[in-house]
Amino acid sequence: MKLLNEIPMDKYQHYIAGTLIAAVGLYLGIGWSIGLVAIAAVGKKVVDYKLDQSPDVPEMMWDIVATMLGGAMVWIGWLAK
């Protein structure tokens, strides 16, 4: 449990966003779902970088990873059915 407390709230928010986008995207198909999550994850960070709201590139990469992991949990569940 201690390890989970050390994860910043921001990463949980990215994870949840990836999960929600992936779940909604599955109505269009698995490929669409993956693409939508990737576009949302990378697109948000590109916009943040351009607006200089989040210039820390390694931190931005972890945000993208957290978003994609949220999507991955949906896709694994969908494929396992």
Backbone atoms as SQL, in Angstrom:
CREATE TABLE atoms (id INTEGER PRIMARY KEY, chain TEXT, resi INTEGER, resn TEXT, atom TEXT, x REAL, y REAL, z REAL);
INSERT INTO atoms VALUES
  (1, 'A', 1, 'MET', 'N', 0.807, -1.194, 0.000),
  (2, 'A', 1, 'MET', 'CA', 0.000, 0.000, 0.000),
  (3, 'A', 1, 'MET', 'C', 0.852, 1.260, 0.000),
  (4, 'A', 2, 'LYS', 'N', 1.982, 1.197, 0.671),
  (5, 'A', 2, 'LYS', 'CA', 2.828, 2.379, 0.748),
  (6, 'A', 2, 'LYS', 'C', 3.269, 2.829, -0.650),
  (7, 'A', 3, 'LEU', 'N', 3.561, 1.862, -1.516),
  (8, 'A', 3, 'LEU', 'CA', 3.992, 2.188, -2.876),
  (9, 'A', 3, 'LEU', 'C', 2.895, 2.945, -3.629),
  (10, 'A', 4, 'LEU', 'N', 1.651, 2.528, -3.467),
  (11, 'A', 4, 'LEU', 'CA', 0.544, 3.199, -4.143),
  (12, 'A', 4, 'LEU', 'C', 0.384, 4.631, -3.670),
  (13, 'A', 5, 'ASN', 'N', 0.715, 4.906, -2.414),
  (14, 'A', 5, 'ASN', 'CA', 0.622, 6.267, -1.877),
  (15, 'A', 5, 'ASN', 'C', 1.701, 7.177, -2.442),
  (16, 'A', 6, 'GLU', 'N', 2.760, 6.587, -2.974),
  (17, 'A', 6, 'GLU', 'CA', 3.850, 7.377, -3.528),
  (18, 'A', 6, 'GLU', 'C', 3.606, 7.788, -4.983),
  (19, 'A', 7, 'ILE', 'N', 2.605, 7.212, -5.618),
  (20, 'A', 7, 'ILE', 'CA', 2.270, 7.581, -7.000),
  (21, 'A', 7, 'ILE', 'C', 1.495, 8.892, -6.980),
  (22, 'A', 8, 'PRO', 'N', 1.937, 9.890, -7.750),
  (23, 'A', 8, 'PRO', 'CA', 1.240, 11.183, -7.753),
  (24, 'A', 8, 'PRO', 'C', -0.199, 11.054, -8.264),
  (25, 'A', 9, 'MET', 'N', -1.082, 11.861, -7.724),
  (26, 'A', 9, 'MET', 'CA', -2.493, 11.850, -8.118),
  (27, 'A', 9, 'MET', 'C', -2.642, 12.079, -9.623),
  (28, 'A', 10, 'ASP', 'N', -1.758, 12.867, -10.197),
  (29, 'A', 10, 'ASP', 'CA', -1.798, 13.150, -11.635),
  (30, 'A', 10, 'ASP', 'C', -1.742, 11.871, -12.465),
  (31, 'A', 11, 'LYS', 'N', -0.937, 10.907, -12.029),
  (32, 'A', 11, 'LYS', 'CA', -0.808, 9.651, -12.784),
  (33, 'A', 11, 'LYS', 'C', -2.091, 8.834, -12.702),
  (34, 'A', 12, 'TYR', 'N', -2.749, 8.859, -11.553),
  (35, 'A', 12, 'TYR', 'CA', -4.042, 8.182, -11.422),
  (36, 'A', 12, 'TYR', 'C', -5.069, 8.816, -12.356),
  (37, 'A', 13, 'GLN', 'N', -5.030, 10.138, -12.470),
  (38, 'A', 13, 'GLN', 'CA', -5.961, 10.833, -13.362),
  (39, 'A', 13, 'GLN', 'C', -5.715, 10.464, -14.817),
  (40, 'A', 14, 'HIS', 'N', -4.453, 10.354, -15.205),
  (41, 'A', 14, 'HIS', 'CA', -4.126, 9.929, -16.568),
  (42, 'A', 14, 'HIS', 'C', -4.594, 8.491, -16.812),
  (43, 'A', 15, 'TYR', 'N', -4.390, 7.633, -15.826),
  (44, 'A', 15, 'TYR', 'CA', -4.806, 6.231, -15.919),
  (45, 'A', 15, 'TYR', 'C', -6.326, 6.143, -16.126),
  (46, 'A', 16, 'ILE', 'N', -7.068, 6.881, -15.335),
  (47, 'A', 16, 'ILE', 'CA', -8.528, 6.870, -15.436),
  (48, 'A', 16, 'ILE', 'C', -8.977, 7.427, -16.781),
  (49, 'A', 17, 'ALA', 'N', -8.334, 8.492, -17.237),
  (50, 'A', 17, 'ALA', 'CA', -8.690, 9.056, -18.545),
  (51, 'A', 17, 'ALA', 'C', -8.456, 8.035, -19.652),
  (52, 'A', 18, 'GLY', 'N', -7.326, 7.337, -19.602),
  (53, 'A', 18, 'GLY', 'CA', -7.038, 6.308, -20.602),
  (54, 'A', 18, 'GLY', 'C', -8.056, 5.185, -20.571),
  (55, 'A', 19, 'THR', 'N', -8.469, 4.811, -19.371),
  (56, 'A', 19, 'THR', 'CA', -9.470, 3.761, -19.213),
  (57, 'A', 19, 'THR', 'C', -10.801, 4.175, -19.830),
  (58, 'A', 20, 'LEU', 'N', -11.240, 5.376, -19.525),
  (59, 'A', 20, 'LEU', 'CA', -12.528, 5.858, -20.034),
  (60, 'A', 20, 'LEU', 'C', -12.520, 6.018, -21.552),
  (61, 'A', 21, 'ILE', 'N', -11.453, 6.607, -22.081),
  (62, 'A', 21, 'ILE', 'CA', -11.364, 6.802, -23.536),
  (63, 'A', 21, 'ILE', 'C', -11.334, 5.451, -24.248),
  (64, 'A', 22, 'ALA', 'N', -10.574, 4.501, -23.701),
  (65, 'A', 22, 'ALA', 'CA', -10.493, 3.169, -24.309),
  (66, 'A', 22, 'ALA', 'C', -11.846, 2.475, -24.300),
  (67, 'A', 23, 'ALA', 'N', -12.551, 2.574, -23.185),
  (68, 'A', 23, 'ALA', 'CA', -13.856, 1.910, -23.077),
  (69, 'A', 23, 'ALA', 'C', -14.854, 2.491, -24.063),
  (70, 'A', 24, 'VAL', 'N', -14.891, 3.798, -24.175),
  (71, 'A', 24, 'VAL', 'CA', -15.804, 4.434, -25.127),
  (72, 'A', 24, 'VAL', 'C', -15.376, 4.121, -26.561),
  (73, 'A', 25, 'GLY', 'N', -14.061, 4.130, -26.795),
  (74, 'A', 25, 'GLY', 'CA', -13.544, 3.844, -28.131),
  (75, 'A', 25, 'GLY', 'C', -13.830, 2.444, -28.619),
  (76, 'A', 26, 'LEU', 'N', -14.026, 1.498, -27.702),
  (77, 'A', 26, 'LEU', 'CA', -14.324, 0.124, -28.106),
  (78, 'A', 26, 'LEU', 'C', -15.634, 0.021, -28.883),
  (79, 'A', 27, 'TYR', 'N', -16.517, 0.984, -28.718),
  (80, 'A', 27, 'TYR', 'CA', -17.758, 0.972, -29.495),
  (81, 'A', 27, 'TYR', 'C', -17.477, 1.159, -30.986),
  (82, 'A', 28, 'LEU', 'N', -16.323, 1.753, -31.297),
  (83, 'A', 28, 'LEU', 'CA', -15.921, 1.931, -32.693),
  (84, 'A', 28, 'LEU', 'C', -15.032, 0.791, -33.177),
  (85, 'A', 29, 'GLY', 'N', -14.440, 0.045, -32.243),
  (86, 'A', 29, 'GLY', 'CA', -13.541, -1.056, -32.581),
  (87, 'A', 29, 'GLY', 'C', -12.244, -0.927, -31.810),
  (88, 'A', 30, 'ILE', 'N', -11.529, -2.028, -31.702),
  (89, 'A', 30, 'ILE', 'CA', -10.299, -2.064, -30.922),
  (90, 'A', 30, 'ILE', 'C', -9.231, -1.127, -31.494),
  (91, 'A', 31, 'GLY', 'N', -9.118, -1.099, -32.815),
  (92, 'A', 31, 'GLY', 'CA', -8.136, -0.210, -33.441),
  (93, 'A', 31, 'GLY', 'C', -8.423, 1.252, -33.159),
  (94, 'A', 32, 'TRP', 'N', -9.690, 1.612, -33.255),
  (95, 'A', 32, 'TRP', 'CA', -10.099, 2.985, -32.946),
  (96, 'A', 32, 'TRP', 'C', -9.809, 3.312, -31.492),
  (97, 'A', 33, 'SER', 'N', -10.089, 2.374, -30.616),
  (98, 'A', 33, 'SER', 'CA', -9.869, 2.583, -29.190),
  (99, 'A', 33, 'SER', 'C', -8.396, 2.864, -28.904),
  (100, 'A', 34, 'ILE', 'N', -7.533, 2.051, -29.458),
  (101, 'A', 34, 'ILE', 'CA', -6.092, 2.233, -29.260),
  (102, 'A', 34, 'ILE', 'C', -5.657, 3.584, -29.819),
  (103, 'A', 35, 'GLY', 'N', -6.111, 3.889, -31.014),
  (104, 'A', 35, 'GLY', 'CA', -5.746, 5.156, -31.644),
  (105, 'A', 35, 'GLY', 'C', -6.226, 6.359, -30.856),
  (106, 'A', 36, 'LEU', 'N', -7.451, 6.306, -30.358),
  (107, 'A', 36, 'LEU', 'CA', -7.992, 7.430, -29.596),
  (108, 'A', 36, 'LEU', 'C', -7.225, 7.662, -28.296),
  (109, 'A', 37, 'VAL', 'N', -6.868, 6.586, -27.616),
  (110, 'A', 37, 'VAL', 'CA', -6.099, 6.738, -26.380),
  (111, 'A', 37, 'VAL', 'C', -4.713, 7.305, -26.688),
  (112, 'A', 38, 'ALA', 'N', -4.076, 6.807, -27.727),
  (113, 'A', 38, 'ALA', 'CA', -2.746, 7.304, -28.095),
  (114, 'A', 38, 'ALA', 'C', -2.811, 8.782, -28.485),
  (115, 'A', 39, 'ILE', 'N', -3.807, 9.158, -29.273),
  (116, 'A', 39, 'ILE', 'CA', -3.951, 10.553, -29.681),
  (117, 'A', 39, 'ILE', 'C', -4.204, 11.445, -28.475),
  (118, 'A', 40, 'ALA', 'N', -5.069, 10.990, -27.568),
  (119, 'A', 40, 'ALA', 'CA', -5.363, 11.780, -26.368),
  (120, 'A', 40, 'ALA', 'C', -4.118, 11.927, -25.491),
  (121, 'A', 41, 'ALA', 'N', -3.395, 10.827, -25.294),
  (122, 'A', 41, 'ALA', 'CA', -2.217, 10.850, -24.420),
  (123, 'A', 41, 'ALA', 'C', -1.122, 11.756, -24.974),
  (124, 'A', 42, 'VAL', 'N', -0.773, 11.548, -26.220),
  (125, 'A', 42, 'VAL', 'CA', 0.309, 12.324, -26.828),
  (126, 'A', 42, 'VAL', 'C', -0.163, 13.745, -27.145),
  (127, 'A', 43, 'GLY', 'N', -1.382, 13.859, -27.641),
  (128, 'A', 43, 'GLY', 'CA', -1.913, 15.181, -27.993),
  (129, 'A', 43, 'GLY', 'C', -1.962, 16.120, -26.816),
  (130, 'A', 44, 'LYS', 'N', -2.393, 15.629, -25.664),
  (131, 'A', 44, 'LYS', 'CA', -2.452, 16.462, -24.460),
  (132, 'A', 44, 'LYS', 'C', -1.072, 16.946, -24.063),
  (133, 'A', 45, 'LYS', 'N', -0.094, 16.084, -24.168),
  (134, 'A', 45, 'LYS', 'CA', 1.268, 16.471, -23.786),
  (135, 'A', 45, 'LYS', 'C', 1.887, 17.429, -24.803),
  (136, 'A', 46, 'VAL', 'N', 1.567, 17.262, -26.081),
  (137, 'A', 46, 'VAL', 'CA', 2.066, 18.192, -27.106),
  (138, 'A', 46, 'VAL', 'C', 1.486, 19.587, -26.850),
  (139, 'A', 47, 'VAL', 'N', 0.197, 19.636, -26.577),
  (140, 'A', 47, 'VAL', 'CA', -0.444, 20.929, -26.282),
  (141, 'A', 47, 'VAL', 'C', 0.184, 21.544, -25.036),
  (142, 'A', 48, 'ASP', 'N', 0.363, 20.755, -23.982),
  (143, 'A', 48, 'ASP', 'CA', 0.990, 21.266, -22.761),
  (144, 'A', 48, 'ASP', 'C', 2.392, 21.789, -23.040),
  (145, 'A', 49, 'TYR', 'N', 3.147, 21.047, -23.849),
  (146, 'A', 49, 'TYR', 'CA', 4.513, 21.460, -24.171),
  (147, 'A', 49, 'TYR', 'C', 4.519, 22.763, -24.962),
  (148, 'A', 50, 'LYS', 'N', 3.625, 22.866, -25.946),
  (149, 'A', 50, 'LYS', 'CA', 3.555, 24.080, -26.767),
  (150, 'A', 50, 'LYS', 'C', 3.145, 25.289, -25.932),
  (151, 'A', 51, 'LEU', 'N', 2.251, 25.065, -24.968),
  (152, 'A', 51, 'LEU', 'CA', 1.795, 26.157, -24.109),
  (153, 'A', 51, 'LEU', 'C', 2.724, 26.361, -22.912),
  (154, 'A', 52, 'ASP', 'N', 3.794, 25.547, -22.837),
  (155, 'A', 52, 'ASP', 'CA', 4.796, 25.621, -21.776),
  (156, 'A', 52, 'ASP', 'C', 4.177, 25.431, -20.397),
  (157, 'A', 53, 'GLN', 'N', 3.125, 24.641, -20.338),
  (158, 'A', 53, 'GLN', 'CA', 2.520, 24.349, -19.047),
  (159, 'A', 53, 'GLN', 'C', 3.243, 23.217, -18.339),
  (160, 'A', 54, 'SER', 'N', 3.883, 22.363, -19.091),
  (161, 'A', 54, 'SER', 'CA', 4.560, 21.201, -18.506),
  (162, 'A', 54, 'SER', 'C', 5.823, 20.895, -19.309),
  (163, 'A', 55, 'PRO', 'N', 6.899, 21.689, -19.114),
  (164, 'A', 55, 'PRO', 'CA', 8.098, 21.502, -19.936),
  (165, 'A', 55, 'PRO', 'C', 8.979, 20.327, -19.523),
  (166, 'A', 56, 'ASP', 'N', 8.652, 19.622, -18.451),
  (167, 'A', 56, 'ASP', 'CA', 9.451, 18.507, -17.967),
  (168, 'A', 56, 'ASP', 'C', 9.177, 17.264, -18.819),
  (169, 'A', 57, 'VAL', 'N', 10.046, 17.012, -19.797),
  (170, 'A', 57, 'VAL', 'CA', 9.816, 15.942, -20.771),
  (171, 'A', 57, 'VAL', 'C', 9.759, 14.547, -20.131),
  (172, 'A', 58, 'PRO', 'N', 10.659, 14.172, -19.222),
  (173, 'A', 58, 'PRO', 'CA', 10.519, 12.839, -18.608),
  (174, 'A', 58, 'PRO', 'C', 9.179, 12.673, -17.877),
  (175, 'A', 59, 'GLU', 'N', 8.733, 13.705, -17.212),
  (176, 'A', 59, 'GLU', 'CA', 7.439, 13.648, -16.522),
  (177, 'A', 59, 'GLU', 'C', 6.306, 13.490, -17.534),
  (178, 'A', 60, 'MET', 'N', 6.431, 14.151, -18.673),
  (179, 'A', 60, 'MET', 'CA', 5.422, 14.040, -19.726),
  (180, 'A', 60, 'MET', 'C', 5.353, 12.603, -20.243),
  (181, 'A', 61, 'MET', 'N', 6.485, 11.950, -20.374),
  (182, 'A', 61, 'MET', 'CA', 6.502, 10.567, -20.852),
  (183, 'A', 61, 'MET', 'C', 5.776, 9.646, -19.875),
  (184, 'A', 62, 'TRP', 'N', 5.961, 9.859, -18.573),
  (185, 'A', 62, 'TRP', 'CA', 5.270, 9.044, -17.578),
  (186, 'A', 62, 'TRP', 'C', 3.765, 9.286, -17.627),
  (187, 'A', 63, 'ASP', 'N', 3.356, 10.508, -17.964),
  (188, 'A', 63, 'ASP', 'CA', 1.928, 10.792, -18.131),
  (189, 'A', 63, 'ASP', 'C', 1.365, 9.982, -19.300),
  (190, 'A', 64, 'ILE', 'N', 2.108, 9.928, -20.394),
  (191, 'A', 64, 'ILE', 'CA', 1.675, 9.154, -21.564),
  (192, 'A', 64, 'ILE', 'C', 1.607, 7.667, -21.212),
  (193, 'A', 65, 'VAL', 'N', 2.606, 7.171, -20.493),
  (194, 'A', 65, 'VAL', 'CA', 2.612, 5.760, -20.085),
  (195, 'A', 65, 'VAL', 'C', 1.405, 5.457, -19.208),
  (196, 'A', 66, 'ALA', 'N', 1.116, 6.335, -18.253),
  (197, 'A', 66, 'ALA', 'CA', -0.029, 6.112, -17.357),
  (198, 'A', 66, 'ALA', 'C', -1.333, 6.084, -18.138),
  (199, 'A', 67, 'THR', 'N', -1.489, 6.967, -19.119),
  (200, 'A', 67, 'THR', 'CA', -2.704, 7.000, -19.930),
  (201, 'A', 67, 'THR', 'C', -2.842, 5.722, -20.750),
  (202, 'A', 68, 'MET', 'N', -1.745, 5.288, -21.372),
  (203, 'A', 68, 'MET', 'CA', -1.781, 4.081, -22.186),
  (204, 'A', 68, 'MET', 'C', -2.018, 2.834, -21.329),
  (205, 'A', 69, 'LEU', 'N', -1.488, 2.809, -20.109),
  (206, 'A', 69, 'LEU', 'CA', -1.737, 1.669, -19.217),
  (207, 'A', 69, 'LEU', 'C', -3.212, 1.561, -18.847),
  (208, 'A', 70, 'GLY', 'N', -3.851, 2.706, -18.650),
  (209, 'A', 70, 'GLY', 'CA', -5.293, 2.683, -18.392),
  (210, 'A', 70, 'GLY', 'C', -6.042, 2.059, -19.553),
  (211, 'A', 71, 'GLY', 'N', -5.663, 2.445, -20.763),
  (212, 'A', 71, 'GLY', 'CA', -6.276, 1.851, -21.946),
  (213, 'A', 71, 'GLY', 'C', -5.967, 0.374, -22.063),
  (214, 'A', 72, 'ALA', 'N', -4.731, 0.001, -21.742),
  (215, 'A', 72, 'ALA', 'CA', -4.320, -1.397, -21.860),
  (216, 'A', 72, 'ALA', 'C', -5.151, -2.318, -20.974),
  (217, 'A', 73, 'MET', 'N', -5.534, -1.848, -19.816),
  (218, 'A', 73, 'MET', 'CA', -6.360, -2.680, -18.928),
  (219, 'A', 73, 'MET', 'C', -7.729, -2.956, -19.562),
  (220, 'A', 74, 'VAL', 'N', -8.274, -1.982, -20.254),
  (221, 'A', 74, 'VAL', 'CA', -9.542, -2.174, -20.953),
  (222, 'A', 74, 'VAL', 'C', -9.349, -3.149, -22.102),
  (223, 'A', 75, 'TRP', 'N', -8.298, -2.989, -22.875),
  (224, 'A', 75, 'TRP', 'CA', -8.085, -3.853, -24.041),
  (225, 'A', 75, 'TRP', 'C', -7.805, -5.287, -23.617),
  (226, 'A', 76, 'ILE', 'N', -7.063, -5.483, -22.538),
  (227, 'A', 76, 'ILE', 'CA', -6.805, -6.840, -22.046),
  (228, 'A', 76, 'ILE', 'C', -8.118, -7.489, -21.609),
  (229, 'A', 77, 'GLY', 'N', -8.920, -6.745, -20.896),
  (230, 'A', 77, 'GLY', 'CA', -10.227, -7.268, -20.483),
  (231, 'A', 77, 'GLY', 'C', -11.109, -7.605, -21.661),
  (232, 'A', 78, 'TRP', 'N', -11.076, -6.752, -22.680),
  (233, 'A', 78, 'TRP', 'CA', -11.900, -6.978, -23.872),
  (234, 'A', 78, 'TRP', 'C', -11.427, -8.210, -24.637),
  (235, 'A', 79, 'LEU', 'N', -10.118, -8.363, -24.750),
  (236, 'A', 79, 'LEU', 'CA', -9.564, -9.510, -25.481),
  (237, 'A', 79, 'LEU', 'C', -9.762, -10.812, -24.711),
  (238, 'A', 80, 'ALA', 'N', -9.824, -10.750, -23.390),
  (239, 'A', 80, 'ALA', 'CA', -9.950, -11.951, -22.570),
  (240, 'A', 80, 'ALA', 'C', -11.373, -12.493, -22.520),
  (241, 'A', 81, 'LYS', 'N', -12.337, -11.718, -22.999),
  (242, 'A', 81, 'LYS', 'CA', -13.736, -12.163, -22.880),
  (243, 'A', 81, 'LYS', 'C', -14.038, -13.342, -23.745);
